[in-house]
Amino acid sequence: MILANAFVRAFALASGDRRIVNVSSGAAVQPIPGAGVYNVAKAGLEMLVRQAADELGPAGIRANAVRPGLVPSDASKMLNETDEI
């Protein structure tokens, strides 16, 4: 949010494409057992992006979030071993 505000202040009067892109997760809409804080943070991020899009869109600033999907890593290994997701 702090970076988005700084971006808007710095580029409010600039011309050309102005975009804010955030990285979200499927956890924003599908809870992961034991990852409540992460789930809530991603859901909050997506609402912040939607609000920013509504408020900044008329000024020509686009705000979006992308959900890249599960990336294989040590941290996500346990997710691949459960049927709950």
N, C-alpha and C positions, 0 to 999 in steps of 0.2 A: 504494500500500500504506500509506503514511504517512497519507493522508487517510482511508482506510477504517478504520484503527486509531483515528484521532481520532474518527471518526463513531461507532464502536462504543462507545468510552469515554463520549462525550457523551450518547448516546441509548440506552444499554443498558437502562436502567430506564424509558424513556419508553413510553407507550402509543400505539396507532395504527400506521399503516403506517410501516415503516422499510425503505428500499430503497437499495441501492448499485447504480448503473447505470454501466457502462463502455462506451466506444465502441471496438469492435474493427474487424476488416476481414477480407475474404475471404482476405487474405494470411496469416491465421493457419493456413489449411488448404491454400491453393494458392499455392506460391511465386511471387514476382515476380522475374524475372531482374534481377540487379544491386541488389536491395533486401534482401539477407540480414539486415541488422540490424533492419530494419522487420518482416520476416517473423517473425523470432525473438521480437521484442518483443510482437507481437500474439498469437503462439501462447502465450507465457508469460503474457500478460494473461488469456487465456481459461482457462488452467489455474488461475491465481490466483482467478478468479471462481468456477470450479467448486469449488475448495477452500473458499473463503469461504462459498459456498452450503451446502456440507455441514456446515461448522462452525457457522455462524451461524443456519442455518435453524431448529434447535430453539429458539432464543431469539426467533424471530419476525422475524428480519432477513433480507430477501431480497437476493440478489446475482445480477445478470444482466449479460450483455454483449449489445450489439446490433451488427449488421453492416449499416450503412446502404447499402452498395453503392458503386459508383464514382460519385463526384461530379465533374462536369466542371470542370476547372481547368487552369491552366498546368502544374501539377505532374503531373496525371494525363493530360495530352495524349499523351505518348509511349505510355501503356498502350493507348490507343485505336488506335494505329498498328501494333500487333503482333498476330500471330496466335497467339502463345504463351499467351495468357490466355483 
